[in-house]
Amino acid sequence: MERASPFPTTEYETRLDRTRERMREAELDALFVTDPANMNYLTGYEGWSFYVHQGVLVTLDADPVWIGREMDAKAAEVTTWLPDEHVRSYSDEHVHSPYDLHPADYTAEVVAEFGLDDATVGVEMDAYYYTAWTHQRLAENLPAADLEDATLLVNWIRLKKTDRELELMERAARIAEHGMRAGVETIEAGVRESTAAAAIYEALIEGVEADGGDYPAIAPLMPSGEFTGTPHLSWSDREFEEGDPVIIELAGCKHRYHCPMARTVNVGDPPREMDETAGIVVEGLEAALDAVEPGVTAESIEAAWREVIAEYGIEKESRIGYACGLGYPPDWGEHTASLRPGDTTVLEEDMTFHLIPGIWYDEFGVEISETFRVTNDGAETFAEFPRELL
Amino acid sequence: MERASPFPTTEYETRLDRTRERMREAELDALFVTDPANMNYLTGYEGWSFYVHQGVLVTLDADPVWIGREMDAKAAEVTTWLPDEHVRSYSDEHVHSPYDLHPADYTAEVVAEFGLDDATVGVEMDAYYYTAWTHQRLAENLPAADLEDATLLVNWIRLKKTDRELELMERAARIAEHGMRAGVETIEAGVRESTAAAAIYEALIEGVEADGGDYPAIAPLMPSGEFTGTPHLSWSDREFEEGDPVIIELAGCKHRYHCPMARTVNVGDPPREMDETAGIVVEGLEAALDAVEPGVTAESIEAAWREVIAEYGIEKESRIGYACGLGYPPDWGEHTASLRPGDTTVLEEDMTFHLIPGIWYDEFGVEISETFRVTNDGAETFAEFPRELL
């Protein structure tokens, strides 16, 4: 029994080759990957099982080894290209067991079994779900091993997408457009915020004719009214009121690839200054998109935005975007390149970013975003949705 | 500007008193809490911001201090009862910045500012989002401090609920019932799995007349057909077929309090052995519920279940439930007491559990669950939904 993978095994092999290349550069004999997006990237592993400890052990010569909970071993057999004997699992006694048994103990056994107990093993020190306790326990169980930080090693490889990955992001864009339309159509005075959130969620999962949607790595966010300045607040049971600004940030998701998008809606006629602010945001966004081409730096994209807003007397140095694509909760960002001052990452063809500039005042905020790929002659946005105050 | 909290400040004060009592028992001068559910429990903090580093610093005498990203400080001011000067934030340059600046550096500064740089500080070593890197960096920045493991210190306090918390779980139960109804009504041969997931999501967020729903900490899971043995797989675009077993696991959520529920649906007439298996699961579930009363151990609940299935020749020692309530992605479980062999936690009134037994075969699996509270004379389930194969 296998579940159809969106990628042929050869694509995983290429990812693995590139990972091993970086491992050799970093003088690592092995790499223990716990970020669920990195696990998926290298093996295809899929499942909402990241609430227990799990990981993938990559060596320089053998196939990677999936390590996780017994209950999820079948999902590993079904969703990954790994041979079944490279799916290793710990018993349920290890799960949320206040400390007598920890999954890291089992992981250390597997590391030793592969002859790596005195090896240099990269670990993702700052990745989600790689806890301080896991690290300490691994180190205690592998006293002769050298655990080296390898955070983002795989993430940097993910930055540049293949044609198949770009196609999934295109498909996710159709779903994102559908979700945004559902939000814009539902929001009006007297409607409960949760009702609008429900309509957006429904559209994001129902998807379009060609594709149903997967759960996005972040819930749709929808700060409204006086709360538009608190970007990560979720909806409440408040009813929208005439004049409310509402910022919708969501992503379509297909096979864990995301196309994020933000738009700002005003309930009823917007005040003139909000219209003007939206005009500035769009002008700045488009200037940033125009600045994109292979060979320029990530920070130069932010500079193009900042130059536009400066013309209107607005000063604000901030991150206006980040690399994105494959992701699991709690984030669809890749944590590598950011569009912000000081980031000198050189853009290359087929890198993908979510460009999300915004201007906030005390009374309202405006955010309008696009997800784009770098092409040989500029930025190509994935979604098509009116780039204006709605 | 304040957002209405579901609890009066006095309830947070009681939680804090109990936390400080345990801190004193553990000889801690301070506690740095990073589990988003614990942050919310102590301060009311709400927001999808746990994808960046954040935490709450609890001391023995002063108000707690929220530490997070600048962009989220306003959410902290709006959603917590903390005085504004106890909301401290780091600049955006610290966010996903490959290592030059880390939020733990800023956290260490705040710890020092409160005179705790040579104190014994509890940290949640195995909590979500407390990464190995955060811990190492905190230790480096606070060389005179003693960082002690305090994982689950707050979680154990959360196990026993107050009336207000139980009321939120009641309200979440109405939402869970609504979501399950939507799933059961939508699933039929020829319908795409993602369409059923969309209907469930829509119902969970739209909620009921009294309450809209919040996003649950886990996406609705819906393994079907030959995949019912892979419990954490999410939906696909496959169409349900006549005869498919489908396991739906979901939770209603209100103000971050969950009422989880699982049911098994069969598309069309179920085979006789599936009907029989469902009968055994229900009988075992009810035996387990009957075994609940204050003073008995968590493991005795599992034993009651195991005794029933043994009568049918089924042997399986496993965790059949866990403490639940307040939660953020990736889990609504509290990670403290489990209903499994070896767990000698003594049940007390107003503790809440998700009891989720199941029997799996190669061809199908059956799971039927209930969330219950311990009352002075037994178990009281939150939701009302037919306890049978659907």
Interface residues (C-beta under 8 A of the other chain):
Chain A: M1 R3 E46 G47 W48 S49 F50 Y51 M71 D72 K74 A75 V78 T79 D92 E93 V95 H96 S97 P98 Y99 H102 V123 M125 D126 A127 Y128 Y129 Y130 T131 A132 W133 T134 H135 Q136 D149 T151 L152 R192 E193 S194 T195 A197 A198 A199 Y201 E202 A203 L204 I205 E206 G207 D211 G212 G213 D214 Y215 I218 A219 L221 E226 F227 G229 T230 P231 H232 L233 S234 W235 S236 D237 S318 R319 Y322 P329 P330 D331 G333 H335 T336 S338 R340 G342
Chain B: M1 R3 E46 G47 W48 S49 F50 Y51 M71 D72 K74 A75 V78 T79 D92 E93 V95 H96 S97 P98 Y99 H102 V123 M125 D126 A127 Y128 Y129 Y130 T131 A132 W133 T134 H135 Q136 D149 T151 L152 R192 E193 S194 T195 A197 A198 A199 Y201 E202 A203 L204 I205 E206 G207 D211 G212 G213 D214 Y215 I218 A219 L221 E226 F227 G229 T230 P231 H232 L233 S234 W235 S236 D237 S318 R319 Y322 P329 P330 D331 G333 H335 T336 S338 R340 G342
